[in-house]
Every structure is written in C-alpha cells, then in structure tokens.
Amino acid sequence: MKITKFFIWIAAILFCSSIQTQAQTFDGPLRVHPLNGRYFTDNTGKAIFLTGSHTWANFQEIGLPGDPPFDWNGYFPEGGTATLDLRGTEGEYEVEWFIPTLNRTMKGPEPLKSGDFQVVEAPFASGDSLLYLKRK
C-alpha cells in the first residue's frame, strides 16, 4: 500500500512539473475599461482583471507587536454606510478617510465613541474610499 501511494505521488509531481505556464502579454498600455471601472483593457477591448495578495500587517487580527490594540480599516467600494460594533472597546476613535481617486485623506466630522454601535457614512455617494479608525 505504501509503495502504491509513493508511486502515485511521484507521478503527480512529474505531471505537475511538466505543465508549462505562459506569461500574459498585452496589446498596448492598460487603461480603465470603459464599461466597468473595476477592470482594465488594452487595445483589444477585452476586460482584464488584475489581482494580487494583501499581506500588510494593518488589519486588527494581524497587527505587529507594539501596535495599538484596536485600529480598524474598512473598504467602501461604492460609498454607502456601515454599522461598526464598538461595544467591546474603550475610548474614542478618530475617523479618517482615504480617497484613492483623489489620492488624499479627509478627517471625519467627529470622533466615534466606544461602547455601542456606530454608523459611519462614506464621504462620497459613489467611488472607492477607505475608512481608518484610530484610538485617541
């Protein structure tokens, strides 16, 4: 039984190592797709989706040693509101918004108080914005 499993693993490794991947090339420079701003396009007009991996230690659950105990980021892809649960926290939190399309930050109107649910509203009705709460 062990020999059979060993040969299956060897066959799988050899098969996977024989698969060749080909890099994607583009026809001309990338630009925002005219029908959907979340995609790019090139001279062919087809939608191109670029993706990546987020590994920065800026979320609450993966903070670095010495980071404040509660800083929070929230992404608002199309404006809108969100209800934050601050019941298990203490103190006040400064509100700051980052607007990627303008490449600038904006302070929120007033600090949020802990101990209850708080509703926050993105500064614009549409477009991307990132919420950052920082304990005062």
PAZAPA-4460 file (N, C-alpha, C; in steps of 0.05 Angstrom, whole numbers, plus 32768, in hexadecimal, padded with zeros to 4 digits):
% residues 136
    n_x    n_y    n_z   ca_x   ca_y   ca_z    c_x    c_y    c_z   seq   type   mol
   8011   7FE8   8000   8000   8000   8000   8011   8019   8000     1      M     A
   8027   8019   8011   8038   8031   8012   8046   8035   7FF8     2      K     A
   804E   8020   7FEA   805C   8022   7FD1   804A   802E   7FBC     3      I     A
   8031   8025   7FBC   801E   8030   7FA8   8019   804E   7FAC     4      T     A
   8016   8057   7FC5   8013   8073   7FCB   802C   8083   7FC2     5      K     A
   8043   8077   7FC7   805C   8084   7FC0   805D   8089   7FA1     6      F     A
   8056   8075   7F92   8056   8077   7F74   8041   808B   7F6A     7      F     A
   802B   808C   7F78   8016   809F   7F70   8020   80BC   7F75     8      I     A
   802E   80C0   7F8C   8039   80DB   7F91   804E   80E2   7F7D     9      W     A
   8060   80CF   7F76   8075   80D5   7F62   8068   80DC   7F48    10      I     A
   8054   80CD   7F3F   8047   80D2   7F26   8039   80EE   7F26    11      A     A
   802D   80F5   7F3C   8020   810F   7F3E   8035   8126   7F3D    12      A     A
   804B   8122   7F4A   8060   8137   7F4A   806C   8139   7F2E    13      I     A
   8071   8123   7F20   807C   8124   7F05   8068   8132   7EF2    14      L     A
   804E   812B   7EF5   803A   8137   7EE3   8038   8155   7EE8    15      F     A
   8037   815E   7F01   8035   817A   7F07   804E   818A   7EFF    16      C     A
   8065   817D   7F00   807D   818B   7EF8   807F   818E   7EDA    17      S     A
   8070   817D   7ECB   8071   817F   7EAE   805F   8194   7EA3    18      S     A
   804C   819E   7EB3   803A   81B3   7EAA   8049   81CD   7EA8    19      I     A
   8047   81DA   7E91   8055   81F3   7E8D   8041   8209   7E8E    20      Q     A
   8048   821F   7E9B   8036   8236   7E9C   8042   824B   7E89    21      T     A
   8030   825B   7E7E   8038   826F   7E6B   8030   828B   7E76    22      Q     A
   8042   829D   7E75   803C   82B8   7E7F   8029   82C6   7E6C    23      A     A
   8016   82D5   7E78   8003   82E4   7E69   8010   82FD   7E5E    24      Q     A
   800B   8302   7E44   8015   831B   7E39   7FFD   832D   7E31    25      T     A
   8002   8346   7E2F   7FEC   8359   7E29   7FF2   8367   7E0F    26      F     A
   7FDC   836E   7E02   7FDF   837D   7DE9   7FDC   839B   7DEF    27      D     A
   7FF2   83A8   7DF5   7FF2   83C4   7DFB   7FF0   83C9   7E19    28      G     A
   7FEF   83E2   7E22   7FEE   83E8   7E3E   7FD3   83E2   7E4A    29      P     A
   7FD2   83DB   7E64   7FB9   83D6   7E71   7FAC   83F1   7E79    30      L     A
   7F91   83F1   7E78   7F82   8408   7E81   7F68   83FE   7E8D    31      R     A
   7F59   840F   7E9A   7F40   8407   7EA7   7F2C   83FF   7E92    32      V     A
   7F1E   83E9   7E96   7F0A   83DF   7E83   7EF3   83F3   7E82    33      H     A
   7EE9   83FA   7E6B   7ED4   840F   7E69   7EB9   8406   7E74    34      P     A
   7EB3   83EC   7E75   7E9A   83E3   7E7F   7E9A   83DB   7E9D    35      L     A
   7EB2   83D5   7EA7   7EB4   83CD   7EC3   7ECF   83D6   7ECE    36      N     A
   7ECD   83EA   7EDF   7EE6   83F6   7EEA   7EF6   83E4   7EFC    37      G     A
   7EEC   83CD   7F03   7EFB   83BA   7F13   7F0E   83A9   7F03    38      R     A
   7F0D   83AB   7EE9   7F1E   839B   7ED7   7F2F   83AE   7EC6    39      Y     A
   7F43   83A2   7EB9   7F53   83B1   7EA6   7F4E   83A6   7E8B    40      F     A
   7F58   83B3   7E77   7F57   83A9   7E5B   7F70   83B2   7E4D    41      T     A
   7F75   83A5   7E36   7F8B   83AD   7E25   7F80   83B4   7E09    42      D     A
   7F8F   83B3   7DF5   7F85   83BA   7DDA   7F71   83A6   7DCF    43      N     A
   7F70   838E   7DDB   7F5C   837A   7DD1   7F40   8380   7DDB    44      T     A
   7F3D   838F   7DF1   7F23   8396   7DFB   7F19   8382   7E0F    45      G     A
   7F26   836B   7E13   7F1D   8357   7E26   7F22   8360   7E42    46      K     A
   7F12   8357   7E55   7F15   835E   7E71   7F2D   834E   7E7D    47      A     A
   7F3E   835C   7E8C   7F55   834F   7E99   7F53   8355   7EB6    48      I     A
   7F54   833F   7EC6   7F52   8341   7EE3   7F6E   833D   7EEF    49      F     A
   7F78   8351   7EFE   7F91   834E   7F0B   7F8B   8348   7F29    50      L     A
   7F9A   8336   7F34   7F95   832F   7F50   7FB0   832B   7F5E    51      T     A
   7FAF   832B   7F78   7FC7   8328   7F88   7FC1   831D   7FA3    52      G     A
   7FD4   831E   7FB5   7FD1   8314   7FD0   7FD7   8329   7FE4    53      S     A
   7FC6   832B   7FF8   7FCA   833F   800D   7FD8   8332   8025    54      H     A
   7FF0   833B   802B   7FFF   832F   8041   8009   8343   8056    55      T     A
   8001   835C   8053   800A   8370   8066   7FFD   836C   8081    56      W     A
   800B   8372   8096   8001   836E   80B1   7FF1   8386   80BB    57      A     A
   7FDC   838D   80AD   7FCC   83A4   80B5   7FB0   839E   80BD    58      N     A
   7FA9   8384   80BE   7F8F   837C   80C8   7F91   8375   80E5    59      F     A
   7F7B   8377   80F3   7F7B   8372   8110   7F86   8357   8117    60      Q     A
   7F7F   8343   8108   7F86   8328   8110   7FA3   8320   810A    61      E     A
   7FB1   8331   80FB   7FCD   832A   80F5   7FE0   8342   80FB    62      I     A
   7FDA   8351   8110   7FEB   8367   8117   8006   835E   8120    63      G     A
   8018   8371   8120   8034   836B   8128   8037   8371   8146    64      L     A
   804B   8365   8153   8050   836B   816F   8054   8389   8173    65      P     A
   8047   8394   8187   8049   83B1   818D   8034   83C2   817F    66      G     A
   8024   83B6   816C   800E   83C5   815F   7FF9   83CB   8174    67      D     A
   7FE9   83E0   816F   7FD2   83E5   8181   7FBF   83CE   8181    68      P     A
   7FB1   83C9   8196   7FA0   83B1   8198   7F88   83B1   8184    69      P     A
   7F80   83C8   817A   7F69   83C9   8168   7F6B   83E0   8155    70      F     A
   7F74   83DA   813D   7F72   83EC   8126   7F63   83DD   8112    71      D     A
   7F52   83EA   8102   7F40   83DC   80F1   7F3F   83E8   80D5    72      W     A
   7F40   83D8   80C1   7F3D   83E1   80A5   7F23   83D6   809A    73      N     A
   7F16   83E6   808A   7EFE   83DD   807C   7EFD   83E7   8060    74      G     A
   7EF6   83D6   804D   7EF6   83DE   8031   7EDA   83E2   8028    75      Y     A
   7ED4   83F9   801C   7EBA   8400   8011   7EBD   8403   7FF3    76      F     A
   7EB7   83EE   7FE4   7EBC   83EF   7FC7   7EA9   8402   7FB8    77      P     A
   7E92   8406   7FC2   7E7E   8418   7FB4   7E70   842A   7FC7    78      E     A
   7E7F   8436   7FDA   7E72   8448   7FED   7E61   8438   8001    79      G     A
   7E4D   8444   800C   7E3A   8436   801E   7E41   8439   803B    80      G     A
   7E34   8429   804C   7E37   842A   8068   7E3E   840F   8073    81      T     A
   7E49   840E   808B   7E4F   83F5   8099   7E4A   83FA   80B7    82      A     A
   7E41   83E5   80C5   7E3E   83E6   80E1   7E55   83D7   80EF    83      T     A
   7E63   83E6   8100   7E7A   83DA   810D   7E72   83D2   812A    84      L     A
   7E7C   83BB   8132   7E76   83B2   814D   7E8E   83BA   815F    85      D     A
   7E8B   83CF   816E   7EA1   83D8   8180   7E9A   83D2   819D    86      L     A
   7E88   83BF   81A2   7E7F   83B9   81BD   7E95   83AF   81CF    87      R     A
   7EA8   83A0   81C5   7EBD   8394   81D5   7ED6   83A5   81D7    88      G     A
   7ED4   83BF   81D0   7EEC   83D0   81CF   7EE9   83E7   81E3    89      T     A
   7EFE   83F6   81E8   7EFE   840C   81FA   7F09   8425   81EC    90      E     A
   7F00   843C   81F4   7F0B   8455   81E9   7EFD   845F   81D1    91      G     A
   7F0A   8472   81C3   7F00   847D   81AA   7F13   8477   8193    92      E     A
   7F08   8478   817B   7F17   8471   8163   7F15   8488   814F    93      Y     A
   7F2C   8491   8146   7F2D   84A5   8131   7F25   8497   8116    94      E     A
   7F16   84A5   8106   7F0E   849A   80EC   7F1E   84A8   80D6    95      V     A
   7F29   8498   80C5   7F38   84A4   80AE   7F30   8493   8095    96      E     A
   7F2C   84A1   807F   7F25   8494   8066   7F3C   8498   8052    97      W     A
   7F42   8483   8043   7F54   8485   802D   7F44   8482   8013    98      F     A
   7F47   8495   8001   7F39   8494   7FE7   7F4D   848F   7FD1    99      I     A
   7F4E   8476   7FC7   7F63   846E   7FB4   7F62   847F   7F9A   100      P     A
   7F4A   8485   7F90   7F49   8494   7F77   7F54   84B0   7F79   101      T     A
   7F53   84BB   7F91   7F5E   84D6   7F96   7F7A   84D5   7FA2   102      L     A
   7F82   84BD   7FAB   7F9B   84B9   7FB8   7F9F   84CC   7FD0   103      N     A
   7F8A   84CD   7FE0   7F8B   84DF   7FF8   7F7B   84D3   800F   104      R     A
   7F80   84DD   8027   7F71   84D5   803E   7F60   84EC   8048   105      T     A
   7F4B   84E4   8056   7F38   84F7   8061   7F32   84EF   807E   106      M     A
   7F31   8502   8090   7F29   84FC   80AC   7F0B   84F9   80AD   107      K     A
   7F02   84E7   80BE   7EE5   84E4   80C2   7EDA   84FB   80D2   108      G     A
   7EBF   84FE   80D2   7EB4   8516   80DF   7EB8   8516   80FE   109      P     A
   7EB7   84FF   810B   7EBB   84FE   8128   7EC4   84E3   8130   110      E     A
   7ED1   84E0   8147   7EDA   84C6   8150   7EC3   84B4   8156   111      P     A
   7EC7   849A   8154   7EB3   8486   815C   7EB8   847D   8178   112      L     A
   7EA3   847A   8187   7EA5   8471   81A3   7EA2   8453   81A5   113      K     A
   7EB0   8447   81B7   7EAF   842A   81BA   7E96   8423   81CB   114      S     A
   7E93   8408   81CD   7E7E   83FE   81DF   7E63   83FA   81D2   115      G     A
   7E60   83FE   81B8   7E46   83FB   81AB   7E4B   83F7   818D   116      D     A
   7E35   83F3   817E   7E36   83F2   8161   7E39   840F   8157   117      F     A
   7E49   8413   8142   7E4D   842D   8136   7E49   842A   8118   118      Q     A
   7E3A   843C   810C   7E36   843C   80EF   7E49   8450   80E2   119      V     A
   7E58   8447   80CE   7E69   8459   80BF   7E60   845A   80A2   120      V     A
   7E63   8471   8096   7E5B   8475   807A   7E73   847E   806A   121      E     A
   7E78   8472   8053   7E8E   8479   8041   7E8A   8496   8039   122      A     A
   7E9F   84A5   8034   7E9D   84C2   802D   7E90   84C7   8012   123      P     A
   7E90   84B3   8000   7E84   84B7   7FE6   7E6F   84A2   7FE1   124      F     A
   7E5B   84A8   7FD1   7E46   8495   7FCB   7E4F   847E   7FB9   125      A     A
   7E64   8483   7FA9   7E6F   846D   7F98   7E8D   8470   7F97   126      S     A
   7E9A   845B   7F8F   7EB7   845A   7F8E   7EC3   844E   7FA6   127      G     A
   7EDC   8445   7FA3   7EEA   8437   7FB9   7EF2   844A   7FCF   128      D     A
   7EF1   8440   7FE8   7EFC   844F   7FFF   7F04   843A   8014   129      S     A
   7F18   8441   8024   7F22   842F   8038   7F1F   843D   8053   130      L     A
   7F12   8430   8066   7F0E   843B   8081   7F25   8431   8093   131      L     A
   7F30   8444   80A3   7F44   843C   80B6   7F3C   8448   80D1   132      Y     A
   7F39   8437   80E5   7F33   8440   8100   7F4C   843D   8111   133      L     A
   7F52   8452   8120   7F6A   8451   8131   7F62   845A   814D   134      K     A
   7F6A   844A   8160   7F64   8450   817C   7F72   846A   8184   135      R     A
   7F63   847C   8191   7F6E   8495   819A   7F7F   8491   81B3   136      K     A
***
